[in-house]
Amino acid sequence: MKKIFLSPGGLEVSVLALGTAQYGTGISEEEAFRQMDLYTERGGNFLDTALVYGDWGCAERGCSERVIGRWLSSRKKSSQVVISTKGCHPPLEDMSESRVNADAVRKDVRLSLKNLGCDRIDLYFLHRDDPKRPVGEILEALEEEVSRGNIRYYGCSNWSLSRVKEAADYAAAHGLQEFSYNQIMFTLAEVDERVPGETQMLVLDREYYQYHKETQLGLMSFKCQAGGYFTKKGVGASGFKKSGTDVSGKKK
């Protein structure tokens, strides 16, 4: 499998990361192990997860992370695989309640480390944003985790372009690492914003794409296959429209 070097830091990762949202819930642990075995046997080394993955079906937080942690331990793969995880997601029972703050960063990082059985997380993303909270407070909390050796690089997911720019300005002014990566929806179909839950997820539009192109801010896409749209027969099952608009503004 083709690999690329992520900057900063030069982490060498597969161009295709393995998503693990359903591990331990929709996908059994046995099947998850089989998938990770096949993926790594074919040269893949990039696993993407999140602390919230599995909270909809497990009694203990971090179901997906814990499945990955057990696989890493049983296969002795910790040093061979790059782990990307996300924290500070709102509680599923109340998505309006923000958890993007310094205390949540500290708690979630430590819980993810425990679940994964790792000494350090390679890429750590804030799963959501809280525009009402000063960006400096959030970045300083992430920098604290870097200084403690708990995470290597950090980024954001579902942050508006204006907030990403604000974070970049703050980091430059205070000598911080700043966001290294942005995980955003960049999909093969047009998102139907009427679908519950999709309104909190930001899509890579033309302006956002241009910013990435100019700044070279690292980009990871999620739902790149439109949530399984191309393996399903109905729009209602996928939450995506059949037609779409690409980042250049042209109809597809």
N, C-alpha and C positions, 0 to 999 in steps of 0.2 A: 504494500500500500504506500502511495506517495506520501512523503512527509515534508513539512515546511518548518522554518524556524520562526517562532514567535518573538517579536521584540516588544519591550526590552527583555534582556536576559538570555535570549537565544534558546528558549525551550524548544526542543524538536518534537513536533507532534504530527499525528496523522491529519491529513486534510479533512477527513471525515471523523468527527467525534461520535462516540456511541452514547445516545441518550438513554437514560435509565429511569424515567419518571414512574414507570409502572412496576419496577422491581419490588417484589414482595407483596404486591396487591394484584393488579391485573395480570402480571407475569410472575409465575411461581419462582421460588428461589432456585429450584432445579433448572428451570428453563433459563433464568438469568445467568446462572453459572455456565450453561451451555453456550449462550450468546457471547459472553465475555471470553470464553475459551476460543470460540471460532474467530472472534474479532481479533484477538491478540495473536492467534496462530497465523492469521493472514497479514500480520504486520501492523495492526492498529494498536495505539497506545494512549488514547485520549478519551477518558470517561467524564461525562458531564452529568452532574446530579444536583440535588438541593436538599436542604434540611427539611423542607416542607413536603417533599415527595413521599407519599404514603400516609400522610396525616389523615387522609380521607378514608383509610381502611385499616389502620394499625392503632393499637392501643398506646404504643410507645412511639415518641417522635423519631423521625429520621429513618423510616423503614428502608428506603432505597439505599441510603448511606450505609446502614448496618449490613445489608446484603452484600454490598460492594466490599465492606470491611472484612467480612468473613471470607469472601472470595480472594481478596488480596492476601489474607493470612494463609489460607489453605494452598494457594498457588505460589506463594513466596514472590509476589509480583510488585510489592510496594515501591521498589527502587526502579522498576521498569515502566511504570504507568504514570502518566500525568493526570492529576485529579483536578477537576473544576467543580466547585460547589457554590451554592448560593444561600444567603441567610437574610434575616430581618423581614421575612414575609409576614403579612398580616395573619391573624388567626382565622382559620377557614370559616369559623362560625360568625365572624364579623369582619368582612373585608374592608370596612371603612375605618377600622382601628389601625393606625400606623404603628409599626415597630421599628422604624428607622431612627435609631438613636444610639448613643455610645454604650449604654447598658446592654441593649439587645445585641449589638455587635460582639461585645465581650462574651455574653452568654452563648450566643449561637456558634461562634467560632470554637469555643471549647467543647460544645456538644458535638459539633461536626467532627472534630479531631477524635473524640472518644468513639463515635460511631464508626468512623473510617479506620480506626486503629493506626493513624498516621502521626508522625511527629510534626509535620508541617503540611499545610495545604498549598498546592502550587498556584492556583488561581481562585480568588475568592470574590464573588459578586454580591452586591447588594441587590436583592430580588425586586425591590420596589424603592420608591423615593417618598420623602415627606417634604414637599416644597415649603412648608411652614417652618421647618427646622433649619437653622443656619448651616450652610454647607461645610463651614470650617469645623464645626463640632463633629460632623460625620467623618470627614477626612482625618482629623486628628485621632479619632478612635481607631481607624484602620491603620494609621501609621504606628500607633502603639502596638498593634498586633504584629506588624512587620518587625518592629524593634525587639519584640519578645521572641521572634522566630517562629510564630504560629502560622503566618502566611507569607508567601513570597511576593506575589503581585495581587493587586485588587482592581476591581472594575465595577461597573454598574449595569443594571438591567432595568428597562422600562423607565429610564430617566428622560425627561424632555431635553431637547437640544439646548435650550437656554440654561438649564441647570447644569448640563455637562460643561458648557462654556464657563459658567460661574465657578464650577469646581476646578477647572483648568487654571483660571485666573488666580484663585485662592492658593492652589498648590504652587504656582510659579512665584507668587508674592511671598510665600512662607517656606520655600525650599523643601517642599514635600515631594513624594514620589509621583503623585497624581494618578488618575485613572489610567491604567495601561490597556484596558479592554472594555468594550461595550457589547453586551449580549442583547440583541434586539430582534424583533420579528422581521425576517426577510424571507418572504414566502413566494411560492409559485402561483398563488391565487390571491385574489383581492379579499381582504378581511371584511366580513359583514359585522359592523359594529353593533348590530342589534342582538348579537349572540351574547348571552350573559357571561360576564367575566372577561370578554375580549376588550372591553373599553379601558381596562387597566393596563393593557399591553400595548406598547408603542410599536409602530411599524416604521421600517426604514423608508422614508420618503426621499424625494429628490434633494431637498435642502440638507437633510441629515447625511445623505450619501456624499454630497459635495464636501461637507465638513470633514468626513472621514478621509476623503480623497486628499484634501488639502493638508490636514494635520497628521495623517497616517496613524490616527488612533486605531488600535487593534479592534477588529470586528469579529464577533461570533454570532451566527444567526441561529434563531430557534424557530421551530415550526416551518423549516425550509421546504418540507413536503406537504405543507398545508394541513397538518394534523391528520395525515393519512387520507387526504381527499382523493388521491388518485387510486386508492384501493377500495373506495366506497362508491355507492351508486347514487346517493341522495345528498343534496346540498344541506338539508337539515341535519344529517348525521355528522357532517364535518364542520359546519359553521363558516363555510367559505362560499363565495359566489363563483360562478363558472368563469366569468370574464375578469380581467384585472388590468392594472396600470403599472408599468415598470417604473424604476427609479428615475428614468429620464422624462417621465410624463407621457410616454406614448402608450396607447391602448394596445393590449396584447390580444 
